[in-house]
Amino acid sequence: MISLVLFALAGILIGGVIQLVKSGATRFSIGITAVLAVLAVAGGFAWWPAGEA
């Protein structure tokens, strides 16, 4: 369940990165959002139950 929430959060953050790039935001804000998205994906895989992989 937690892994599903983290993957959903990662999807929202990836969409945010795309929108930030399109709107011409600073590289810092794009980088922070991208790092958070990567951490959410990594957390999703870390919380993935071993029996379902």
C-alpha positions in Angstrom: 0.0 0.0 0.0 2.8 2.4 0.9 4.6 1.6 -2.3 1.5 2.5 -4.3 1.3 5.9 -2.6 5.0 6.5 -3.3 4.6 5.6 -6.9 1.6 7.9 -7.3 3.6 10.7 -5.6 6.5 10.1 -8.0 4.1 10.4 -11.0 2.8 13.7 -9.7 6.3 15.0 -9.1 7.4 13.8 -12.6 4.5 15.8 -14.1 5.6 18.7 -12.0 9.1 18.5 -13.5 7.7 18.5 -17.0 5.5 21.6 -16.2 8.5 23.4 -14.6 10.6 22.8 -17.7 7.8 24.0 -20.0 7.3 27.1 -17.9 11.0 28.0 -17.8 11.5 27.6 -14.1 14.9 27.8 -12.5 17.2 24.8 -12.8 17.3 24.7 -9.0 13.6 24.1 -8.6 13.6 21.6 -11.5 16.4 19.7 -9.8 14.8 19.7 -6.4 11.6 18.4 -7.8 13.4 15.7 -9.9 15.4 14.5 -6.9 12.2 14.2 -4.9 10.6 12.2 -7.7 13.6 9.8 -7.8 13.5 9.4 -4.0 9.8 8.6 -4.2 10.4 5.9 -6.9 13.3 4.5 -4.8 11.1 4.4 -1.7 8.4 2.7 -3.7 10.7 -0.1 -4.7 12.1 -0.3 -1.2 8.7 -0.7 0.3 7.6 -3.2 -2.4 6.7 -6.5 -0.6 9.2 -9.3 -1.5 6.4 -11.7 -2.4 4.9 -9.5 -5.1 8.1 -8.6 -7.0 
